[in-house]
């Protein structure tokens, strides 16, 4: 599975590593991902998600059900 947050849709970015002599080489900025299990009260089951730190804060703020609905409407969930 790729390094994409299932709640926010954040993914790895490409940028430059800049040395002291200002030499630029390509590098990847990865997402701060966690594989977490959540208890979904509305469906009465456990679900496993790959979530970024920002996705965890979103779930804590608006709740798991609302975060899943928002992610599904934006197309971030993989069915």
C-alpha positions in Angstrom: 0.0 0.0 0.0 1.3 3.5 -0.8 2.2 6.2 1.7 -1.1 8.1 1.5 -3.2 9.2 4.5 -6.7 7.8 4.1 -8.3 10.7 6.0 -6.6 13.8 4.6 -5.2 12.5 1.4 -1.6 13.7 2.2 1.1 12.0 0.1 4.8 12.2 -0.3 6.2 15.3 -1.9 9.3 15.7 -4.1 11.8 18.5 -3.4 15.4 19.4 -3.3 18.0 18.7 -0.7 20.2 21.8 -0.6 23.8 21.4 0.7 25.9 24.0 2.3 27.5 24.7 -1.1 24.0 25.2 -2.5 24.1 22.0 -4.6 20.6 20.7 -5.2 19.7 17.0 -5.4 16.2 15.5 -5.5 14.7 14.0 -2.3 11.4 12.8 -1.0 9.4 14.4 1.9 7.4 11.5 3.3 4.2 11.8 5.3 4.2 11.1 9.1 2.0 8.0 8.8 0.7 5.6 11.5 -1.3 2.4 11.1 -4.0 2.7 13.7 -7.1 0.7 14.6 -10.3 2.7 15.5 -13.5 1.5 17.0 -16.4 2.7 14.8 -19.4 3.0 17.1 -22.0 3.5 14.4 -21.0 0.3 12.6 -20.0 -1.5 15.8 -16.7 -2.8 14.4 -13.0 -2.1 14.4 -11.4 -0.6 11.3 -7.7 -0.2 10.5 -6.5 3.0 8.8 -3.2 4.5 7.6 -3.5 7.9 9.1 -1.1 10.9 9.2 -0.6 13.0 12.4 -2.9 15.6 10.9 -5.5 12.9 10.2 -5.4 11.9 13.8 -6.1 15.5 14.9 -9.0 15.6 12.4 -10.5 12.5 13.9 -10.1 13.8 17.4 -11.7 17.1 16.5 -14.7 16.1 14.4 -15.1 12.4 15.2 -14.4 9.2 13.3 -17.8 9.0 11.5 -17.6 12.6 10.2 -14.0 12.2 9.2 -14.7 9.0 7.3 -17.7 10.6 5.5 -15.5 13.6 4.5 -12.7 11.4 3.3 -15.2 9.2 1.3 -16.7 12.3 -0.4 -13.3 13.5 -1.4 -12.2 10.1 -2.7 -9.4 9.4 -0.2 -10.7 6.0 1.0 -10.0 2.8 -0.9 -13.5 1.3 -0.5 
